[in-house]
Structures are given as structure tokens and as C-alpha cells.
């Protein structure tokens, strides 16, 4: 039987952009695969402005761009 590896990111996971001077946290609110076969996520800013971003999953898990938020 083949076992599936758990995805590196789940809904509700929180990340911070490396070098963000304001220390904003972003929450994963959607995960999907685009028509080109690349997984993407929608991030929502935890702050008051409720800004959102779409980013590839590979960029999100790259420690040069994002790190997991504590707490």
C-alpha cells in the first residue's frame, strides 16, 4: 500500500514574510492546484486590513521567502 506524504501546508497555518518590517502574519485560507499543475495558496493578512495574496506553494515553503509564524 502506498502512503501519501502529508502536505507541507494546511489550512489555518500561519506564515511571516522574511524581512517584513511590520511583522505581519499571514494565514492559509485556500489551497488548490492551478491549471498548469502547480499548487498555490491564498494567504490572508491577520491584521485589520484583511489583505490577501496568492502565492505558489513552493515559494511559501521556501525559507528565503517565508517562515512559519509562532503561536
Biopython code that builds the backbone (N, CA, C, O; Angstrom):
import numpy as np
from Bio.PDB.StructureBuilder import StructureBuilder

atoms = [
    (1, "UNK", "N", (0.844, -1.189, 0.000)),
    (1, "UNK", "CA", (0.000, 0.000, 0.000)),
    (1, "UNK", "C", (0.879, 1.239, 0.000)),
    (1, "UNK", "O", (1.852, 1.323, 0.750)),
    (2, "UNK", "N", (0.537, 2.183, -0.832)),
    (2, "UNK", "CA", (1.288, 3.426, -0.899)),
    (2, "UNK", "C", (0.803, 4.371, 0.183)),
    (2, "UNK", "O", (-0.396, 4.494, 0.433)),
    (3, "UNK", "N", (1.744, 5.029, 0.811)),
    (3, "UNK", "CA", (1.344, 6.024, 1.800)),
    (3, "UNK", "C", (1.552, 7.406, 1.197)),
    (3, "UNK", "O", (2.526, 7.655, 0.487)),
    (4, "UNK", "N", (0.646, 8.264, 1.485)),
    (4, "UNK", "CA", (0.739, 9.621, 0.973)),
    (4, "UNK", "C", (1.434, 10.493, 2.005)),
    (4, "UNK", "O", (1.152, 10.419, 3.201)),
    (5, "UNK", "N", (2.329, 11.302, 1.528)),
    (5, "UNK", "CA", (3.001, 12.260, 2.394)),
    (5, "UNK", "C", (2.040, 13.412, 2.686)),
    (5, "UNK", "O", (1.382, 13.930, 1.783)),
    (6, "UNK", "N", (1.969, 13.797, 3.937)),
    (6, "UNK", "CA", (1.091, 14.908, 4.316)),
    (6, "UNK", "C", (1.568, 16.185, 3.630)),
    (6, "UNK", "O", (2.773, 16.393, 3.487)),
    (7, "UNK", "N", (0.647, 17.034, 3.207)),
    (7, "UNK", "CA", (1.065, 18.283, 2.558)),
    (7, "UNK", "C", (1.868, 19.135, 3.537)),
    (7, "UNK", "O", (1.615, 19.116, 4.742)),
    (8, "UNK", "N", (2.831, 19.875, 3.013)),
    (8, "UNK", "CA", (3.660, 20.695, 3.896)),
    (8, "UNK", "C", (2.903, 21.866, 4.505)),
    (8, "UNK", "O", (3.367, 22.490, 5.460)),
    (9, "UNK", "N", (1.736, 22.159, 3.948)),
    (9, "UNK", "CA", (0.951, 23.308, 4.407)),
    (9, "UNK", "C", (-0.509, 22.881, 4.524)),
    (9, "UNK", "O", (-1.018, 22.139, 3.683)),
    (10, "UNK", "N", (-1.174, 23.352, 5.568)),
    (10, "UNK", "CA", (-2.591, 23.066, 5.791)),
    (10, "UNK", "C", (-3.362, 24.368, 5.968)),
    (10, "UNK", "O", (-2.779, 25.406, 6.284)),
    (11, "UNK", "N", (-4.669, 24.308, 5.764)),
    (11, "UNK", "CA", (-5.500, 25.479, 6.036)),
    (11, "UNK", "C", (-5.298, 25.897, 7.480)),
    (11, "UNK", "O", (-5.232, 25.054, 8.375)),
    (12, "UNK", "N", (-5.200, 27.196, 7.705)),
    (12, "UNK", "CA", (-5.016, 27.721, 9.057)),
    (12, "UNK", "C", (-3.562, 27.893, 9.459)),
    (12, "UNK", "O", (-3.278, 28.555, 10.457)),
    (13, "UNK", "N", (-2.627, 27.309, 8.698)),
    (13, "UNK", "CA", (-1.205, 27.521, 9.011)),
    (13, "UNK", "C", (-0.870, 28.988, 8.824)),
    (13, "UNK", "O", (-1.419, 29.655, 7.947)),
    (14, "UNK", "N", (0.033, 29.483, 9.654)),
    (14, "UNK", "CA", (0.389, 30.906, 9.621)),
    (14, "UNK", "C", (1.854, 31.066, 9.251)),
    (14, "UNK", "O", (2.703, 30.286, 9.682)),
    (15, "UNK", "N", (2.142, 32.085, 8.449)),
    (15, "UNK", "CA", (3.494, 32.360, 7.974)),
    (15, "UNK", "C", (3.794, 33.840, 8.080)),
    (15, "UNK", "O", (2.891, 34.675, 8.128)),
    (16, "UNK", "N", (5.087, 34.150, 8.115)),
    (16, "UNK", "CA", (5.546, 35.536, 8.086)),
    (16, "UNK", "C", (6.532, 35.667, 6.939)),
    (16, "UNK", "O", (7.370, 34.790, 6.728)),
    (17, "UNK", "N", (6.430, 36.770, 6.194)),
    (17, "UNK", "CA", (7.347, 37.026, 5.093)),
    (17, "UNK", "C", (8.697, 37.439, 5.656)),
    (17, "UNK", "O", (8.782, 38.299, 6.533)),
    (18, "UNK", "N", (9.737, 36.825, 5.148)),
    (18, "UNK", "CA", (11.100, 37.146, 5.583)),
    (18, "UNK", "C", (11.381, 38.614, 5.255)),
    (18, "UNK", "O", (11.142, 39.065, 4.135)),
    (19, "UNK", "N", (11.887, 39.347, 6.234)),
    (19, "UNK", "CA", (12.253, 40.748, 6.039)),
    (19, "UNK", "C", (11.110, 41.735, 6.174)),
    (19, "UNK", "O", (11.318, 42.932, 5.978)),
    (20, "UNK", "N", (9.915, 41.276, 6.499)),
    (20, "UNK", "CA", (8.782, 42.185, 6.674)),
    (20, "UNK", "C", (9.012, 43.021, 7.927)),
    (20, "UNK", "O", (9.040, 42.490, 9.038)),
    (21, "UNK", "N", (9.172, 44.297, 7.750)),
    (21, "UNK", "CA", (9.481, 45.195, 8.873)),
    (21, "UNK", "C", (8.327, 45.318, 9.866)),
    (21, "UNK", "O", (8.540, 45.701, 11.017)),
    (22, "UNK", "N", (7.111, 44.998, 9.432)),
    (22, "UNK", "CA", (5.944, 45.155, 10.292)),
    (22, "UNK", "C", (5.580, 43.875, 11.024)),
    (22, "UNK", "O", (4.707, 43.895, 11.891)),
    (23, "UNK", "N", (6.222, 42.768, 10.700)),
    (23, "UNK", "CA", (5.968, 41.504, 11.388)),
    (23, "UNK", "C", (4.573, 40.960, 11.192)),
    (23, "UNK", "O", (4.012, 40.344, 12.098)),
    (24, "UNK", "N", (4.001, 41.182, 10.008)),
    (24, "UNK", "CA", (2.635, 40.708, 9.741)),
    (24, "UNK", "C", (2.608, 39.194, 9.578)),
    (24, "UNK", "O", (3.519, 38.599, 9.004)),
    (25, "UNK", "N", (1.555, 38.590, 10.090)),
    (25, "UNK", "CA", (1.344, 37.151, 9.926)),
    (25, "UNK", "C", (0.277, 36.936, 8.866)),
    (25, "UNK", "O", (-0.678, 37.704, 8.756)),
    (26, "UNK", "N", (0.459, 35.873, 8.087)),
    (26, "UNK", "CA", (-0.455, 35.517, 7.006)),
    (26, "UNK", "C", (-0.992, 34.116, 7.258)),
    (26, "UNK", "O", (-0.229, 33.210, 7.593)),
    (27, "UNK", "N", (-2.296, 33.931, 7.100)),
    (27, "UNK", "CA", (-2.938, 32.645, 7.330)),
    (27, "UNK", "C", (-3.352, 32.027, 6.000)),
    (27, "UNK", "O", (-3.887, 32.711, 5.128)),
    (28, "UNK", "N", (-3.100, 30.728, 5.853)),
    (28, "UNK", "CA", (-3.508, 29.998, 4.653)),
    (28, "UNK", "C", (-5.019, 29.780, 4.727)),
    (28, "UNK", "O", (-5.514, 29.138, 5.653)),
    (29, "UNK", "N", (-5.751, 30.319, 3.744)),
    (29, "UNK", "CA", (-7.207, 30.191, 3.737)),
    (29, "UNK", "C", (-7.713, 29.356, 2.563)),
    (29, "UNK", "O", (-8.891, 29.002, 2.520)),
    (30, "UNK", "N", (-6.832, 29.038, 1.609)),
    (30, "UNK", "CA", (-7.231, 28.200, 0.478)),
    (30, "UNK", "C", (-5.992, 27.548, -0.115)),
    (30, "UNK", "O", (-4.934, 28.173, -0.194)),
    (31, "UNK", "N", (-6.120, 26.299, -0.531)),
    (31, "UNK", "CA", (-5.044, 25.569, -1.207)),
    (31, "UNK", "C", (-5.661, 24.906, -2.437)),
    (31, "UNK", "O", (-6.695, 24.248, -2.328)),
    (32, "UNK", "N", (-5.042, 25.071, -3.603)),
    (32, "UNK", "CA", (-5.537, 24.437, -4.821)),
    (32, "UNK", "C", (-4.410, 24.292, -5.831)),
    (32, "UNK", "O", (-3.337, 24.875, -5.675)),
    (33, "UNK", "N", (-4.668, 23.514, -6.855)),
    (33, "UNK", "CA", (-3.713, 23.321, -7.930)),
    (33, "UNK", "C", (-4.236, 24.050, -9.160)),
    (33, "UNK", "O", (-5.377, 23.844, -9.574)),
    (34, "UNK", "N", (-3.401, 24.900, -9.738)),
    (34, "UNK", "CA", (-3.798, 25.670, -10.910)),
    (34, "UNK", "C", (-3.772, 24.790, -12.155)),
    (34, "UNK", "O", (-3.325, 23.644, -12.098)),
    (35, "UNK", "N", (-4.242, 25.310, -13.259)),
    (35, "UNK", "CA", (-4.338, 24.532, -14.496)),
    (35, "UNK", "C", (-2.982, 24.058, -15.014)),
    (35, "UNK", "O", (-2.920, 23.105, -15.791)),
    (36, "UNK", "N", (-1.907, 24.704, -14.601)),
    (36, "UNK", "CA", (-0.573, 24.261, -15.023)),
    (36, "UNK", "C", (-0.002, 23.191, -14.092)),
    (36, "UNK", "O", (1.140, 22.765, -14.265)),
    (37, "UNK", "N", (-0.789, 22.756, -13.106)),
    (37, "UNK", "CA", (-0.372, 21.680, -12.216)),
    (37, "UNK", "C", (0.414, 22.119, -10.999)),
    (37, "UNK", "O", (0.874, 21.278, -10.227)),
    (38, "UNK", "N", (0.578, 23.424, -10.809)),
    (38, "UNK", "CA", (1.342, 23.927, -9.666)),
    (38, "UNK", "C", (0.414, 24.265, -8.503)),
    (38, "UNK", "O", (-0.576, 24.972, -8.689)),
    (39, "UNK", "N", (0.722, 23.768, -7.309)),
    (39, "UNK", "CA", (-0.113, 24.094, -6.147)),
    (39, "UNK", "C", (0.105, 25.551, -5.701)),
    (39, "UNK", "O", (1.230, 26.050, -5.683)),
    (40, "UNK", "N", (-0.971, 26.196, -5.353)),
    (40, "UNK", "CA", (-0.948, 27.581, -4.883)),
    (40, "UNK", "C", (-1.753, 27.692, -3.596)),
    (40, "UNK", "O", (-2.539, 26.807, -3.259)),
    (41, "UNK", "N", (-1.543, 28.790, -2.886)),
    (41, "UNK", "CA", (-2.310, 29.081, -1.679)),
    (41, "UNK", "C", (-2.778, 30.531, -1.709)),
    (41, "UNK", "O", (-2.146, 31.397, -2.313)),
    (42, "UNK", "N", (-3.895, 30.768, -1.044)),
    (42, "UNK", "CA", (-4.324, 32.148, -0.789)),
    (42, "UNK", "C", (-4.009, 32.419, 0.670)),
    (42, "UNK", "O", (-4.396, 31.663, 1.561)),
    (43, "UNK", "N", (-3.299, 33.512, 0.893)),
    (43, "UNK", "CA", (-2.951, 33.941, 2.239)),
    (43, "UNK", "C", (-3.781, 35.160, 2.597)),
    (43, "UNK", "O", (-4.018, 36.029, 1.757)),
    (44, "UNK", "N", (-4.216, 35.222, 3.831)),
    (44, "UNK", "CA", (-4.949, 36.389, 4.315)),
    (44, "UNK", "C", (-4.172, 36.995, 5.468)),
    (44, "UNK", "O", (-3.752, 36.298, 6.392)),
    (45, "UNK", "N", (-3.988, 38.307, 5.396)),
    (45, "UNK", "CA", (-3.283, 39.028, 6.441)),
    (45, "UNK", "C", (-4.100, 38.969, 7.726)),
    (45, "UNK", "O", (-5.307, 39.210, 7.715)),
    (46, "UNK", "N", (-3.432, 38.646, 8.835)),
    (46, "UNK", "CA", (-4.122, 38.576, 10.122)),
    (46, "UNK", "C", (-4.447, 39.956, 10.685)),
    (46, "UNK", "O", (-5.172, 40.064, 11.674)),
    (47, "UNK", "N", (-3.930, 40.991, 10.079)),
    (47, "UNK", "CA", (-4.148, 42.353, 10.578)),
    (47, "UNK", "C", (-5.523, 42.880, 10.245)),
    (47, "UNK", "O", (-6.383, 42.158, 9.741)),
    (48, "UNK", "N", (-5.715, 44.142, 10.534)),
    (48, "UNK", "CA", (-7.017, 44.768, 10.363)),
    (48, "UNK", "C", (-7.397, 44.998, 8.906)),
    (48, "UNK", "O", (-8.584, 45.078, 8.591)),
    (49, "UNK", "N", (-6.420, 45.106, 8.011)),
    (49, "UNK", "CA", (-6.738, 45.454, 6.630)),
    (49, "UNK", "C", (-7.271, 44.288, 5.805)),
    (49, "UNK", "O", (-7.813, 44.511, 4.722)),
    (50, "UNK", "N", (-7.134, 43.060, 6.278)),
    (50, "UNK", "CA", (-7.650, 41.858, 5.615)),
    (50, "UNK", "C", (-7.167, 41.743, 4.161)),
    (50, "UNK", "O", (-7.913, 41.299, 3.288)),
    (51, "UNK", "N", (-5.949, 42.135, 3.919)),
    (51, "UNK", "CA", (-5.322, 41.979, 2.609)),
    (51, "UNK", "C", (-5.116, 40.493, 2.323)),
    (51, "UNK", "O", (-4.885, 39.715, 3.248)),
    (52, "UNK", "N", (-5.195, 40.093, 1.066)),
    (52, "UNK", "CA", (-4.914, 38.703, 0.723)),
    (52, "UNK", "C", (-3.932, 38.648, -0.438)),
    (52, "UNK", "O", (-3.782, 39.603, -1.199)),
    (53, "UNK", "N", (-3.261, 37.488, -0.553)),
    (53, "UNK", "CA", (-2.281, 37.255, -1.610)),
    (53, "UNK", "C", (-2.425, 35.829, -2.102)),
    (53, "UNK", "O", (-2.828, 34.937, -1.356)),
    (54, "UNK", "N", (-2.092, 35.625, -3.363)),
    (54, "UNK", "CA", (-1.991, 34.284, -3.915)),
    (54, "UNK", "C", (-0.518, 34.047, -4.208)),
    (54, "UNK", "O", (0.150, 34.887, -4.811)),
    (55, "UNK", "N", (-0.017, 32.891, -3.774)),
    (55, "UNK", "CA", (1.399, 32.583, -3.937)),
    (55, "UNK", "C", (1.552, 31.080, -4.184)),
    (55, "UNK", "O", (0.748, 30.275, -3.712)),
    (56, "UNK", "N", (2.586, 30.723, -4.921)),
    (56, "UNK", "CA", (2.813, 29.297, -5.157)),
    (56, "UNK", "C", (3.239, 28.636, -3.850)),
    (56, "UNK", "O", (3.886, 29.251, -3.003)),
    (57, "UNK", "N", (2.865, 27.393, -3.711)),
    (57, "UNK", "CA", (3.220, 26.637, -2.516)),
    (57, "UNK", "C", (4.737, 26.517, -2.383)),
    (57, "UNK", "O", (5.270, 26.568, -1.274)),
    (58, "UNK", "N", (5.425, 26.358, -3.502)),
    (58, "UNK", "CA", (6.886, 26.229, -3.444)),
    (58, "UNK", "C", (7.534, 27.496, -2.895)),
    (58, "UNK", "O", (8.526, 27.408, -2.171)),
    (59, "UNK", "N", (7.002, 28.667, -3.219)),
    (59, "UNK", "CA", (7.542, 29.911, -2.664)),
    (59, "UNK", "C", (7.222, 30.034, -1.182)),
    (59, "UNK", "O", (8.045, 30.509, -0.399)),
    (60, "UNK", "N", (6.019, 29.601, -0.797)),
    (60, "UNK", "CA", (5.614, 29.700, 0.602)),
    (60, "UNK", "C", (6.494, 28.853, 1.517)),
    (60, "UNK", "O", (6.803, 29.271, 2.632)),
    (61, "UNK", "N", (6.897, 27.682, 1.066)),
    (61, "UNK", "CA", (7.705, 26.809, 1.932)),
    (61, "UNK", "C", (9.205, 27.045, 1.765)),
    (61, "UNK", "O", (10.009, 26.365, 2.404)),
    (62, "UNK", "N", (9.592, 27.994, 0.920)),
    (62, "UNK", "CA", (10.999, 28.355, 0.755)),
    (62, "UNK", "C", (11.390, 29.323, 1.880)),
    (62, "UNK", "O", (10.847, 30.423, 1.974)),
    (63, "UNK", "N", (12.323, 28.909, 2.718)),
    (63, "UNK", "CA", (12.708, 29.711, 3.893)),
    (63, "UNK", "C", (13.371, 31.029, 3.517)),
    (63, "UNK", "O", (13.592, 31.870, 4.388)),
    (64, "UNK", "N", (13.691, 31.229, 2.253)),
    (64, "UNK", "CA", (14.217, 32.516, 1.810)),
    (64, "UNK", "C", (13.107, 33.556, 1.671)),
    (64, "UNK", "O", (13.371, 34.758, 1.651)),
    (65, "UNK", "N", (11.861, 33.082, 1.576)),
    (65, "UNK", "CA", (10.724, 33.974, 1.378)),
    (65, "UNK", "C", (9.767, 34.038, 2.566)),
    (65, "UNK", "O", (9.305, 35.120, 2.930)),
    (66, "UNK", "N", (9.464, 32.885, 3.176)),
    (66, "UNK", "CA", (8.507, 32.836, 4.283)),
    (66, "UNK", "C", (8.992, 31.884, 5.363)),
    (66, "UNK", "O", (9.706, 30.921, 5.084)),
    (67, "UNK", "N", (8.594, 32.164, 6.606)),
    (67, "UNK", "CA", (8.850, 31.242, 7.734)),
    (67, "UNK", "C", (7.525, 31.066, 8.471)),
    (67, "UNK", "O", (6.661, 31.941, 8.444)),
    (68, "UNK", "N", (7.386, 29.933, 9.120)),
    (68, "UNK", "CA", (6.159, 29.671, 9.888)),
    (68, "UNK", "C", (6.097, 30.626, 11.079)),
    (68, "UNK", "O", (7.100, 30.866, 11.751)),
    (69, "UNK", "N", (4.917, 31.161, 11.326)),
    (69, "UNK", "CA", (4.697, 32.065, 12.453)),
    (69, "UNK", "C", (4.566, 31.243, 13.725)),
    (69, "UNK", "O", (3.989, 30.156, 13.706)),
    (70, "UNK", "N", (5.086, 31.742, 14.804)),
    (70, "UNK", "CA", (4.982, 31.080, 16.099)),
    (70, "UNK", "C", (3.641, 31.403, 16.726)),
    (70, "UNK", "O", (3.136, 32.519, 16.608)),
    (71, "UNK", "N", (3.075, 30.420, 17.390)),
    (71, "UNK", "CA", (1.851, 30.639, 18.156)),
    (71, "UNK", "C", (0.619, 30.540, 17.431)),
    (71, "UNK", "O", (-0.454, 30.712, 18.010)),
]
sb = StructureBuilder()
sb.init_structure("model")
sb.init_model(0)
sb.init_chain("A")
sb.init_seg("    ")
for serial, (resi, resn, name, xyz) in enumerate(atoms, 1):
    if name == "N":
        sb.init_residue(resn, " ", resi, " ")
    sb.init_atom(name, np.array(xyz, "f"), 0.0, 1.0, " ", f" {name:<3s}", serial, name[0])
structure = sb.get_structure()
